[in-house]
Amino acid sequence: MDVNGTVAEGFEPVREAFVRNFDTLGDRGAAVAVYRDGQKVVDLWGGTKDVDGTAPWERGTAQVVRSATKGVAAAVLLLLHQRGQLDLDAPVGHYWPEFKAQGKERVLVRHVLNHRAGLPVLDRPLTPQEALDPLRGPEALAGQALAWEPGTDHGYHALTYGWLVDELVRRVTGQGTGQWLASQITGPLGLDLWLGLPESEAGRVGRVGRVEGAEPAGGLRARPKRSVTEAYEDPASLTRRAFAAISPFPDQNDPAYRATALPATNAMATADGLARLYATLIGDTAGAGRLFTRLFTPETVELARAEESAGPDRVLVVGTRFGLGYMLHGSASPLLSPGSFGHPGRGGALGFADPETGIAFGYVTNGFRKTVTADPRAQGLVRAVRGVLDLQAPPGTSSGL
């Protein structure tokens, strides 16, 4: 297995973990990037661009990152709040009057981000064709009744999160989330990350598909608990219905799907684009031959990672932790440390930042496994980073991770 790229001195264990992903965990094509205090210390890629192809993965190859998109979209809402354009404690209906129908006057912007809005499902799922229309999802949610009283409980808004975020951004700025992201964040930073893939970049994105691989020794549970399995199999459960808000789910290799902005599921990114976004959320960064000023103030970083929801998740069934728009470190989605914030993508991708250590991480792959929040390939890479930091800690101390 030929692995390309570089690692800084001391970060060699990350390269070893990356190679293991191909040797034993089923990776066909993937990349990982890590920044520390704004400087890139890991930049690796290998395998094939397409999960079912032979052309090599190259520097700049991108992939769909599925729900890791949610962390990207959260940055848009938090920046609008930071700039004084969006009040997190205002009712969603203040910005989107049609949303107030069906007793939703009490849903706050904050509830959208912390998965407490009570709107994880649609009574009538959208067809793939309807989902490509950016207006149909918000229209459906405006007429949807609540599954629980807003703010009283939490459950992962797997697909509806994207339509809620997108309509809020549109009502506040006049632009969709993908357009605002490109004009205000990814364009100015020169990030290889798109929400609504331009035709000019389509050739850089590989084909994705399912892969299998052995579970690592001492790794995470290979088989979900019976209650989780039953929830996914029950057509009437919130779990099954939340993931079926678009039914059947679109072909993620379809150019029309990739060109549409769905802020819950379909950002396209390189590992570097994902990692450098998180690096720039928490500090100044170097990239593309330039120095970029941090995006989030310290106060906004604390909003992102302060616990808003924790405990049994009404959709994912297992215990989850959320800040505002971000998953937090926990058993369902282990990150680097308790202070980390980010978001996994179902089946593989992961992006996060850890302000205490200055680490920002991005992993993308074209091979999706049967994982929802804690893919063993990404977890092996995170453990390798944690081990490096422990070894680099001064004698008699630890990295605190």
C-alpha atoms as one frame of an Amber mdcrd trajectory, in Angstrom:
protein
   0.000   0.000   0.000   1.575   3.280  -1.124   0.834   6.171   1.228   1.661
   9.663   0.038   2.197  12.876   1.953   4.133  13.905   5.022   4.061  13.862
   8.804   5.986  16.136  11.147   8.620  14.605  13.390   6.944  12.719  16.217
   3.683  12.158  14.330   4.860   8.946  12.621   2.341   6.832  14.636  -0.463
   8.551  12.732   1.020   7.312   9.473   1.237   3.786  10.918  -2.432   3.922
  11.952  -3.378   5.225   8.494  -1.630   2.270   6.835  -3.426  -0.162   9.182
  -6.740   1.205   7.990  -5.946  -0.130   4.512  -4.366  -3.362   5.713  -7.129
  -4.506   8.075 -10.092  -2.113   8.204 -11.201  -2.050   4.586 -10.131   1.404
   3.429  -9.927   1.675  -0.375  -9.123   5.364  -0.597  -8.750   7.923   2.183
  -6.900  10.958   3.492  -6.157  12.439   6.909  -4.912  15.883   7.872  -4.011
  17.245  11.304  -3.144  20.802  12.328  -1.492  21.801  15.576  -1.566  25.446
  16.621  -2.434  26.393  13.058   0.401  24.465  11.391  -0.151  21.274   9.403
   1.614  18.312  11.039  -0.085  15.432   9.180  -1.017  15.355   5.491  -1.527
  11.798   4.186  -3.495  10.155   1.417  -3.566   6.768  -0.279  -5.533   4.183
  -2.215  -7.883   4.870  -5.082  -9.983   7.919  -5.800 -13.105   5.796  -6.441
 -14.123   3.016  -4.069 -14.664   0.748  -7.093 -11.887   2.111  -9.317  -8.152
   1.972  -9.952  -7.183   5.625 -10.503  -5.016   6.762  -7.590  -6.156   9.135
  -4.864  -4.262  12.378  -5.454  -3.484  15.450  -3.413  -6.729  17.402  -3.571
  -9.065  14.410  -3.997 -12.338  15.141  -2.167 -15.237  13.009  -0.955 -18.742
  13.461   0.419 -18.459  13.644   4.218 -22.095  12.903   5.060 -23.044  14.145
   8.547 -19.653  15.745   9.142 -21.456  18.399   7.070 -23.424  19.343  10.193
 -20.344  20.772  11.882 -19.612  22.856   8.783 -23.187  24.191   8.713 -23.065
  24.938  12.453 -20.122  27.269  11.832 -22.363  29.357   9.576 -25.079  29.846
  12.218 -22.568  30.544  14.993 -20.758  33.116  12.861 -24.073  34.829  12.078
 -24.706  34.927  15.835 -21.185  36.224  16.480 -21.796  39.030  13.960 -25.062
  40.000  15.641 -27.313  38.834  12.803 -28.914  35.868  14.588 -30.160  35.506
  18.169 -29.735  31.955  19.445 -32.533  32.424  21.972 -35.028  33.884  19.511
 -37.890  31.702  18.245 -37.229  30.236  14.813 -40.568  31.770  13.805 -39.163
  35.255  14.414 -37.058  34.808  11.277 -39.326  32.337   9.492 -42.977  33.201
  10.226 -44.462  30.236   8.335 -42.624  27.915  10.723 -44.950  28.814  13.627
 -47.680  26.461  12.343 -48.599  23.318  14.290 -47.622  24.777  17.668 -43.942
  25.391  16.844 -43.836  28.929  18.263 -41.648  27.715  21.149 -38.876  26.233
  19.003 -35.767  28.388  19.465 -32.768  28.746  17.171 -30.765  27.147  19.982
 -33.000  24.055  19.787 -32.122  23.586  16.119 -28.421  23.421  16.959 -28.652
  21.246  20.076 -31.116  18.728  18.561 -33.884  19.631  21.017 -36.317  21.099
  18.459 -38.577  18.028  18.439 -38.553  17.805  14.634 -36.416  14.803  13.655
 -38.983  13.286  11.266 -41.372  14.145   8.451 -44.811  12.543   8.368 -44.415
  12.376   4.586 -40.805  11.808   3.556 -39.450  13.707   0.577 -38.622  11.859
  -2.611 -35.049  12.169  -3.894 -36.302  14.541  -6.584 -38.056  16.748  -4.021
 -34.938  16.809  -1.839 -32.986  18.443  -4.667 -35.293  21.476  -4.424 -33.953
  23.659  -1.572 -37.456  24.952  -0.801 -39.270  21.639  -0.357 -37.597  20.524
   2.882 -38.290  23.796   4.713 -41.871  23.816   3.408 -42.419  20.315   4.769
 -40.964  21.253   8.165 -43.115  24.383   8.375 -46.188  22.154   8.241 -44.797
  19.368  10.433 -46.083  18.718  13.956 -43.674  18.295  16.865 -42.529  14.882
  18.085 -41.904  16.306  21.596 -42.075  19.624  23.413 -39.119  21.770  22.288
 -36.267  21.929  24.773 -37.505  19.060  26.951 -35.510  16.258  25.338 -33.000
  15.661  22.574 -32.821  13.396  19.550 -30.564  13.499  16.523 -32.140  15.467
  13.654 -30.361  13.373  11.031 -31.771  15.066   7.911 -34.164  17.747   9.139
 -31.262  19.623  10.789 -30.084  20.640   7.328 -33.383  22.148   6.210 -33.815
  24.000   9.505 -30.335  25.493   9.262 -30.646  26.313   5.573 -33.910  28.199
   5.919 -32.623  30.196   8.893 -29.548  31.215   6.912 -31.698  32.084   3.903
 -34.113  34.218   5.959 -31.255  36.089   7.679 -28.851  36.575   4.755 -30.857
  36.029   1.575 -28.447  33.235   0.617 -28.533  29.484   1.086 -26.038  27.943
   3.497 -23.773  26.729   0.701 -23.650  30.138  -0.948 -22.929  31.960   2.315
 -20.302  29.383   3.267 -18.509  29.858  -0.064 -18.604  33.645   0.018 -17.738
  34.156   3.690 -15.651  31.148   4.789 -14.356  28.596   2.303 -13.719  31.026
  -0.547 -11.724  33.577   1.486  -9.808  30.784   3.262  -9.106  28.869   0.048
 -10.586  25.681   1.510 -11.300  22.655  -0.627 -14.761  22.250   0.879 -18.081
  22.760  -0.863 -21.751  22.577   0.079 -23.270  22.425  -3.359 -20.426  21.165
  -5.549 -19.521  23.483  -8.455 -19.347  21.769 -11.840 -15.744  22.960 -12.154
 -14.738  20.825  -9.138 -16.801  17.712  -9.897 -13.846  15.807 -11.336 -12.008
  15.958  -8.006 -14.641  14.046  -6.031 -14.417  10.252  -5.966 -17.159   7.647
  -6.072 -18.209   6.274  -2.692 -19.606   2.912  -1.630 -19.803   0.317   1.137
 -16.735  -1.557   2.390 -16.135  -4.201   5.029 -13.198  -4.775   7.324 -12.164
  -6.601  10.463 -12.698  -4.935  13.817  -9.437  -3.855  15.530  -8.343  -5.726
  18.630  -9.564  -3.857  21.685 -11.663  -1.611  19.461 -15.206  -0.387  19.780
 -18.176  -2.733  19.990 -18.657  -4.424  16.619 -22.309  -5.234  17.232 -24.790
  -2.620  18.397 -27.011  -3.253  21.404 -30.265  -5.055  20.679 -32.286  -1.914
  21.442 -30.350   0.003  18.780 -30.817  -2.732  16.187 -34.539  -2.918  16.924
 -34.898   0.855  16.606 -33.337   0.832  13.135 -35.526  -2.088  12.044 -38.844
  -0.673  13.320 -40.526   1.394  10.546 -42.510   3.328  13.173 -39.529   4.305
  15.354 -38.137   7.823  15.455 -34.794   6.287  14.513 -35.981   4.701  11.282
 -38.164   7.676  10.373 -35.438  10.257  11.052 -33.028   8.605   8.635 -35.850
   8.115   6.121 -36.927  11.776   5.899 -35.750  11.403   2.305 -36.937   8.067
   0.928 -35.322   6.346  -0.800 -32.058   8.087   0.012 -30.441   9.638  -3.081
 -27.461   8.120  -4.853 -24.510   9.963  -3.306 -22.561   9.567  -6.561 -25.262
  11.353  -8.571 -23.939  14.697  -9.902 -27.339  16.310  -9.260 -27.212  15.278
  -5.588 -23.679  16.580  -5.208 -24.533  19.908  -6.807 -27.378  20.476  -4.327
 -26.686  21.963  -0.887 -28.076  19.735   1.879 -26.500  21.127   5.065 -27.056
  17.923   7.040 -25.423  15.434   4.717 -23.612  16.325   1.526 -20.628  18.629
   1.885 -17.681  17.589  -0.274 -14.246  18.070   1.250 -10.633  17.104   1.233
  -9.167  16.022   4.562  -7.140  19.225   4.566 -10.198  21.360   3.854 -12.081
  19.820   6.760  -9.143  19.977   9.173  -8.155  23.541   8.279 -11.728  24.753
   8.719 -11.659  23.477  12.308  -8.139  24.846  12.813  -9.322  28.290  11.754
 -12.342  28.122  14.056 -10.012  27.987  17.092  -6.900  29.888  16.021  -4.860
  31.585  13.303  -3.772  29.142  10.615  -1.275  28.840   7.802  -2.545  27.518
   4.488  -2.262  28.108   0.756   0.849  30.189   1.401  -1.025  32.669   3.622
  -1.854  33.331   7.273  -5.554  33.391   8.156  -7.138  34.960  11.231  -9.305
  32.773  13.448 -13.027  32.723  12.718 -14.526  32.096  16.172 -13.971  34.387
  19.116 -13.155  32.570  22.374 -16.756  33.170  23.438 -18.084  31.461  20.301
 -15.739  28.502  20.814 -17.264  28.079  24.257 -20.766  28.179  22.744 -19.773
  25.427  20.310 -18.462  23.079  22.978 -20.554  23.850  26.054 -22.838  20.896
  26.728 -26.423  21.589  25.667 -27.778  18.039  25.367 -26.636  14.823  27.018
 -28.002  11.383  27.817 -30.223   8.899  25.969 -30.859  10.150  22.452 -34.447
   9.623  21.284 -33.270   8.939  17.737 -29.849   7.297  18.049 -31.035   5.450
  21.215 -27.518   5.468  22.717 -26.272   8.305  24.933 -25.059  11.352  22.999
 -23.647  14.796  23.862 -24.153  17.956  21.831 -23.040  21.546  22.065 -24.474
  24.083  19.635 -24.307  22.275  16.315 -21.448  20.004  17.314 -21.126  16.557
  18.803 -18.999  16.541  21.925 -16.551  13.932  23.186 -18.326  10.895  24.618
 -18.834   7.158  24.249 -21.003   7.562  21.148 -18.474   9.781  19.384 -15.024
   9.747  20.987 -12.962  12.773  19.981  -9.573  13.808  21.356 -10.554  15.039
  24.818 -13.561  16.237  26.847 -13.029  19.746  25.439 -13.183  18.715  21.768
 -16.041  19.629  19.447 -16.771  18.401  15.926 -18.921  15.981  13.980 -18.608
  12.500  12.470 -20.127  11.435   9.189 -22.089   8.197   9.085 -19.839   5.449
   7.848 -16.462   7.148   8.139 -15.645  10.853   7.922 -14.685  12.922  10.967
 -13.749  16.527  11.637 -13.107  18.207  14.992 -11.100  20.751  16.948  -9.558
  20.516  20.401  -8.838  24.027  21.733  -6.697  22.895  24.701  -4.117  21.147
  22.522  -4.587  23.286  19.401  -5.349  20.135  17.376  -7.695  20.166  14.389
  -8.434  16.908  12.582  -9.984  15.849   9.283 -10.466  12.348   7.855 -12.332
  11.535   4.633 -12.841   8.212   2.871 -14.621   6.740  -0.131 -15.493   3.535
   1.716 -18.461   3.627   4.088 -18.721   1.077   6.901 -21.766   0.181   9.016
 -21.000   2.851  11.573 -23.044   5.854  12.605 -20.859   7.959  14.917 -17.622
   6.104  15.820 -15.873   4.575  12.831 -12.893   2.373  13.830 -10.645   3.864
  11.111 -11.123   7.430  12.308 -10.879   6.286  15.923  -7.538   4.567  15.284
  -6.167   7.800  13.855  -7.468   9.829  16.809  -5.871   7.401  19.254  -2.582
   7.767  17.392  -2.746  11.569  17.687  -3.543  11.236  21.401  -0.559   8.935
  21.847   1.752  11.386  20.100   0.642  14.209  22.387   1.182  12.051  25.469
   4.716  11.209  24.326   5.458  14.881  23.647   4.269  16.051  27.070   7.098
  17.207  29.385   8.513  14.548  31.756   6.402  14.114  34.857   3.312  15.539
  33.169   0.747  14.357  30.655  -1.078  15.971  27.783  -4.217  15.835  29.915
  -5.997  13.652  27.373
